[in-house]
């Protein structure tokens, strides 16, 4: 299948941010997180010995991959992108590389990524994966240690509360022992992937990005790779979070942009663009965040993006029991009324 043509035609997808952070629901010891609940571990510098306890309590008995896939399809979405591992370092699939995963470390013992992959295939949706290839707060050599402090959501990009000596950290070790082999698991064990969604490439050198790019293409030549892999190794451009640009340059303008680096714009070699966005403020589940966009607002954004040839990847954050929040469901169901 020509995945580039499929991507251009898809226009609308669902992203799913789900992990151990969903259990905290945006609160830690009487304190609320910032806008992004999935960053709560670094915001409050939660020690691993405390954070790991969440895995022993993670039992999302209401998770239903089949129902989620049907819901996405009924909302008009053409693909689902699922967080296989976020910055907390917890794998939402059965990883043989690291036991800090949903099968080995929780009472749930189910590979939700595998279940969702099968459900997407059953209901005619394409399936893609998010993977945090740089930041990993569960690994002492996880990336981010070269980038200082986060201005809003946390105190540091890396885990410098459990592992304070940044000068001794070596991302190459994390890359070799965890990042690369986990990506190899994902591209070889879960069927056809339409895309791989990477994020915040601050520590990666060019050779890291190229090695990941080559690995994905080795197993899945048609799988599209987003621009947040870093170092110019990508197929399509992930715009900024919730970004709605004024325009995307036409093909006739790209040569000038490439030569002059206008506004830092880096075009997709295949004219493929996507904006990932939230329905409220947070990506991960946050019980107190009720700042929901209306169905009309979402429909207007979708219409504007799609008219510029940009896919709209709209996020949902299931709670600790595996449920998409009721208000979020209601809004997404009503978007089609305004199309």
N, C-alpha and C positions, 0 to 999 in steps of 0.2 A: 504493500500500500504506500502511496505517496503521502508521507506524513506531513510534508510541508503544505501540500494542498489541503489536506484535512485540517491542519491548524488554522489556515486562512479562513476556512469555511465554518469552523467550530464556533467562534465568537464568544461563547459563554460557558464558563465552567465553575465547578465548586472546589474550593480549597478547604482542607480539614486540618486545623491545628488541635492536636489532642495528645496529651501526655500526662505525666504525674502531676504537673502544675494544675491540671484541671481539678484535682482533689482540693487544693487550697482555695480555689474559686476567687482569687484576688485578695486574700487576706492572710496575714501572718502575725500571730500574737497581738491582736487588737490593732494592727496597722493595715491600711489598705495599700495595694500596689499602685503604680502609676497607670498610664494608659494601657500598658501591655502586661497582662497577667502572666504570660509565659516567661517573663523576665524576673519573676518574683524572687528566685533563688539568689541572683546577684544583687538585686535591689536591697535585700535584707541580709545578705551574706550568710545564708543558711548553711551550716556545716553539713558535710556529707553524711555524718553519722545521724543527723536529724532528717535530712532530706531522703535518705535511703529508706526510712520508715514508711514513706508514702507508698513504696512498692509493695510492702507487706499488707497494705490496706487497699490496694487498687484491685477492685473486683467489679468491673462495669457490667453488671448482670443484664442491663437493658440494651446493651449494644446489639444492633441488628443490621449487619452489612447489607442484607437484601433490601430491607426497608429504606435505608439511606440511599442506596443506588436508585431505587424506584422513585424516591422523593426527588432526587436531583434530576432525573429524567423528566418527571412530571412538571418540574419547574422550568423546563426547556434547556437544561444544561447538557453539554455534549461530552464533558470529561470531568474526572475527579482527580485532584492532586492531594495526596495524603502525606502527613509528616511521619516519615519512617524513623527519624531521629532529630530532635530539636537540640538546642544548645545545652540542655540539662544532661545530655549524653545517654538518655534512656531509649533503647530501641523498642519500637512498637511492632516488632516482629520477632521470630525465633532466630536470633543471631547465635551462631556457633563461635563467633569471634569473641564475644563479651557476654557474660551471664547477666549483666544488668539489662534485662529485657523482659518483655511482658509475659513470656512463657516461663522462663526460669526463675524470675524474681518475684512473681505475684501469685496470689491464690487463683487468679483467673485462668491461667495456663492455656490461653488460646491465642493463636496467631491472627490478630485482627487484620493485619495487612493482607495476609493470604485470603482471608474471608472476603475482604472488600474487593480484592483483585478479581476473585471468582464472580462476585455479585455484579461487578461492572461488565464483565464479559457476558454474563447471562442477560443483562438488560441493554446491551448494545452501546455501552459507554466506553470511552477510552480511559485508560488508567495511567496516572503519572505519580511520581514520588518527589517529595521534598526531603533533602538530607543536609544537615548542617556539617559541612566539610571542613570548617575552620574552628569555630567555637565548640568546645566540649568541656563542660565544667566538671565532669566526672573523671577526667583524665588529667593527671598532673602536668602533662605536656601538651594539653589542649591549646589551641591558638588564641590570639587576641592579646598576648602579653607584650606585644610591641606597640600597642595602640593607646595606652593610657587609660583614662577613666571615661565612662559614658556620661554624657551631659544630662541625661534625663532619666533613663529607666533603671540604672544600676550604678554600682560604685566602680565596677571594673568590667572590661570585656572578658577577661579570663578569670579563673578561680584563683584569686590571690589571698583568700581567707584560709583555705585549707592548705594551699601551696604558695606561701608568700614570697619565695625566692625566685622572682621572674628571671633573673640572670642565668639561672641554671636550667631553665626550661628549653626543651628542644622539640619543636613541632615535628621534625623529621621522625622522631620516635613514635609519636601519636599517629602520624600519617602511615607509617610502615606497619604498626601493630594493630591499628583499629580502623582508621578512615578508609584506606584503600581496600583492605579485605572485606569490610562491611559493604562497601559499594559493589564489590564483586559478587557478594551474596545476593544483593538486591537485583542486579542486572541478570543474574543467571538462574534465579529460583522462583520468580514470580510472573512468568509469562511476558507477553508483549507489553512494553512500556511506551506510551506516546511521548513522554518527556521526562526529563530529570531537572528538578528545580533546586539549585544550590543557593547559598546565601552568604552575605558579609565576608568576602574573601580578603581579609586584611593581612593575614600572616603567610598565605600561600605564595610561593615563588612560581615563576613561569613553568618550571619543570613539574611542580605539583599539579597545577591546573591542566597541563598537557597530558600528564599521566592519567588523570581522571577522565579527561575527554577521550583519550585513546581506549581506555578500559571500557567505557560505556559503548563506544562504537564497535569495539571488538565483538561484544556479545549481542548488541542490538544496534545495527548500523543505521536504522531508520529513526531511532530515538532522538528527539530534539533536546538540546542542552541550552539552558538559559545563560544570560550574560553574567550572572552573579557567581559563576564558577571562577571568574577572574582571569586576568592576564590575556584577554583577547581570545580565549578559547570558548566559542559559543556559536549557536545557530540562531537564536532569537533573543530579543531584548526584553528583559524585565524592567519596566519603568519603575519609578519610585512607588513606595507604598501609597495606595489611594491616589496616585497621580492621574490627573486629567489634563494632558498637555493642550496647548492651543492648536498645535498642528503636528503632523508627522511629515517630514520633507518628502517630496515626490522623488521618484527615481532619477529624474533629470537634475535634481539638486544635490544628490548624494556625492557626486564626484567632487564638487566644490567643498562640501562639508568634510570629506575625507582628507582633502588637501590642506584645508585651513583649520580643521578642528573647531568649527563654529559652535560656540557655547558648550564645548566638551561633548557634543552629541556623537554617539557611536552607533551607527546604523547597523541593522541586521543585514547580513549578506543575502538573505532571502526575503527581506521585507516583512518579517514576522515580529509582532509586538504584542505585549500583554501587560495589563495593569492588574496586580493583585490588590484586593481591597477588603475592608472590614464592613460588617453590617452595623456594628456599634463602634466602640473605640478599640477594644481589645481583640487580639487574634485568639488567644487561649480563653477558656471559659472564665468569666468574671461575674459573680452573682450580683454585684451591686451596680455594674455598668448597664444602665438602662437608656443610654443615649443612642437609641436606634434610629437609623435612617428610615424614612418612609419608603413604602413600595414605589411611590411616584418618583421620589428622588433617585432611587436605584435605577428605575426604568429610564429616567432622563440621562443619567450617567452612562448607562449601557448603550443607549441610542447614540450618544455623542461619540463614545469610544469606538463603537462598531462602525460608525460612519467614517472614522479615520483609519479603519483597518486594524484596530487594536482589540484584542480579546479582553474580556472582562472576567477575571478569576475571583469570584466572590467567596469570602471565607465564612465558615461556620466553626464554632468552638464547642464541641460536645462537653457535657459536664462529667463528673467523676463516675456516673453510672452509665455513660455512653449515650446520653440523650441530647439531641439538638434542642436548645432552649425553645420553648413554645412560641415566644414572641418572634424569634428569628424565623421559625417555620412559617408563621402566619404572614410575615412580611414577604418572604420569598415566594410563597404561594400566590400572592397578590400582584407581583411584578408584571406577570403576563397580561393583566388587565389593561396596562398602560402601553404595551408594545404596539 
